[in-house]
């Protein structure tokens, strides 16, 4: 099964309302916004996910996102711009920027707490060999 990308948006085949662009990125209004002013920032290159970008492209994406966040806070009536990177439905490196005024305006990440033993095991698995944990 093939997964959709944003290549048709980046190439201009699919019309969207573009709000910013540079040589490597495109920012456009979400067609189905979580909130009014929801912007999607995509890489021009079709790359499966943000994690698959090389270090230079990754840093450039976040610089572009940062610039868009500041612009949104200056020009839209919002207190904060929330950031989401999901990466399952659309297989193209992209970031969602959602203007908000209060907590709860964007679905949260409120899972059930894990038992301490599982947290310790996960922390050890993810730590660099040279890291020391304060929670041990």
C-alpha angles and dihedrals in degrees: 000000000000120000124221120254132188093246091114090054094047092048093048094243090120116048117235133158103262115206100175141002140178134172093285107024144049126201119197140163113269112250090217102031124197085212134001108281095029106160129195119209113200134179115245089226116073103243120163097235144347089259090060095060116106116246095265095047091045093053091046092052092053092047089053090046090050091052091050092048091054092046091050093050091050097046107030128063097251138118096211141008111225119210127216131181112181107155105188110091096042116038097209126096106261142145129214118221113195122186113222140178101190143014115280097037090109121044107264135224097245106150126160115278116259122232112264093247090058092046091052092048092049092046091053091048092053100039122100111249089247094050122104120208122223089202097063 
